[in-house]
Amino acid sequence: MVAAKKRVGNVGKRKGATLRDVAANKWVRAMAAHLKQEGKLFVPSCTELVKTGYGRERAPQNPDWYYYRCAAVLRRIYVRPGTGYGGLSKAFGKKQNNGSAPEHTAKACRGLLHWCCRSLEGLKLVAKGKFSGRVLTKDGRKRVDTIAFNTLIHRRAASTAAKKASAKK
């Protein structure tokens, strides 16, 4: 007689996912699409004109770049709670092209990071930390993990599925 195999926990039956389970670029793309589709994110009027840092030569070419930046800031705050504008500026900084002189690291513009955090605070996803910086709220963590799970199982937004269903009819 063969002994029955013991089941240990819910092995093989994954119930959810967190942000750390998903590739960063896929999650940021999905969250940016979600923020844009929702339509509640405050977008400053200067987004067409402003550069993202003094090491850059031009403003971003993508018209939806602000949604991507807000999603990336949200991810960064999830990974490192308590991060302030200086830490975010260092994280989003790039190398500055000095022509024939050697390159040097240039920090990102802190004003735009301030507006990103203010926009996310308006959606109640981010709040000021107890001691310093910004932290995710309970609702923010819940929405971040929901988007991560949907990204992991390749589920599209509800409106995309509705559009496909209406196109078949």
C-alpha positions in Angstrom: 0.0 0.0 0.0 1.3 3.5 -0.9 1.3 6.1 1.7 -0.7 9.3 0.9 1.4 12.4 0.3 1.1 15.1 2.8 0.2 18.6 1.7 2.3 21.3 3.2 0.5 24.7 3.3 -0.7 26.0 -0.1 2.3 24.9 -2.1 1.6 25.5 -5.8 -1.5 27.5 -5.1 -0.3 31.1 -5.0 -2.9 33.4 -3.6 -1.4 36.8 -4.3 1.7 38.7 -5.3 3.6 41.7 -4.0 5.6 44.3 -5.9 8.8 42.4 -5.4 7.5 39.4 -7.3 7.1 41.4 -10.6 9.7 42.9 -12.9 10.0 46.7 -12.3 9.5 47.9 -15.9 6.3 45.8 -16.3 4.9 47.0 -13.1 5.7 50.7 -13.7 4.1 50.4 -17.2 0.9 48.8 -15.7 0.7 51.3 -12.9 1.1 54.3 -15.2 -1.6 53.0 -17.4 -3.8 52.5 -14.4 -3.2 56.0 -13.1 -3.9 57.5 -16.5 -7.1 55.4 -17.0 -8.3 56.4 -13.5 -8.0 60.1 -14.4 -7.7 61.3 -10.8 -4.0 62.0 -10.7 -3.1 65.8 -10.6 -0.8 66.6 -13.5 0.9 70.0 -13.2 0.6 72.4 -16.2 4.4 72.6 -16.7 4.9 69.0 -17.7 5.3 69.8 -21.4 8.1 72.3 -20.7 10.2 71.1 -17.8 13.3 68.9 -17.8 13.6 66.1 -15.3 17.0 67.2 -14.1 19.7 69.7 -14.9 21.8 66.9 -16.4 19.3 66.5 -19.2 19.2 68.5 -22.4 15.5 68.4 -23.3 12.1 67.7 -21.8 10.8 64.1 -22.0 9.4 63.2 -25.4 6.7 60.8 -24.2 3.4 62.8 -23.4 2.6 60.3 -20.6 5.9 60.6 -18.9 4.5 62.2 -15.7 2.3 59.0 -15.1 5.4 56.9 -15.5 7.4 59.0 -13.1 4.6 58.9 -10.5 4.5 55.1 -10.8 8.2 54.8 -10.5 8.2 57.1 -7.4 5.4 55.0 -5.9 7.5 51.9 -6.5 10.6 53.5 -5.0 8.7 54.5 -1.8 7.3 50.9 -1.5 10.8 49.4 -1.7 12.4 52.0 0.6 9.8 53.6 3.0 10.9 56.9 4.5 12.7 58.1 1.4 12.7 61.8 1.0 13.1 64.1 -2.0 16.9 64.0 -1.8 17.0 60.2 -1.9 14.5 60.1 -4.7 16.6 62.7 -6.5 19.6 60.5 -6.2 17.7 57.5 -7.4 16.4 59.2 -10.5 19.6 61.0 -11.4 21.7 60.2 -14.4 25.1 61.0 -15.9 25.5 64.5 -17.2 27.1 64.9 -20.6 29.9 67.5 -20.4 31.0 67.3 -24.0 34.7 66.5 -24.1 35.0 66.7 -20.3 34.4 63.6 -18.2 30.8 62.7 -17.2 29.6 63.4 -13.7 26.4 62.2 -11.9 23.6 64.8 -11.9 20.7 64.5 -9.5 17.1 64.6 -10.7 14.9 67.7 -10.3 13.5 67.7 -6.8 10.6 70.0 -7.6 9.1 67.4 -10.0 9.5 64.7 -7.4 7.7 67.0 -4.9 4.8 67.3 -7.4 4.7 63.5 -7.9 4.5 62.9 -4.2 1.8 65.6 -3.8 -0.2 64.0 -6.6 0.1 60.6 -5.0 -0.9 62.1 -1.6 -4.0 63.4 -3.3 -4.9 59.9 -4.2 -4.2 58.8 -0.6 -1.5 56.4 -1.8 1.4 58.1 0.0 1.6 60.0 3.3 4.3 61.8 5.2 6.5 59.5 7.3 6.4 59.6 11.1 10.1 60.7 11.2 11.1 61.7 7.7 10.3 61.2 4.0 7.3 59.5 2.6 5.6 56.2 3.3 2.8 54.2 1.6 -0.6 54.2 3.2 -2.5 51.0 3.8 -4.7 51.7 0.8 -1.6 52.5 -1.3 0.0 49.2 -0.4 -3.2 47.4 -1.2 -3.4 49.0 -4.7 0.3 48.5 -5.4 0.0 44.8 -4.6 -3.2 44.4 -6.7 -1.5 45.9 -9.7 1.4 43.6 -9.1 -0.8 40.5 -9.0 -2.6 41.6 -12.2 0.7 42.2 -13.9 2.1 38.8 -12.7 -0.9 36.9 -14.1 -1.0 39.1 -17.3 -4.5 40.4 -16.6 -5.3 43.5 -18.4 -7.4 46.4 -17.1 -11.1 45.9 -17.0 -11.8 48.5 -19.7 -9.5 46.7 -22.1 -11.3 43.5 -21.6 -14.7 45.3 -22.1 -13.4 46.9 -25.3 -12.4 43.5 -26.7 -15.8 42.0 -25.7 -17.7 44.8 -27.4 -15.5 44.5 -30.6 -16.4 40.8 -31.0 -20.1 41.5 -31.0 
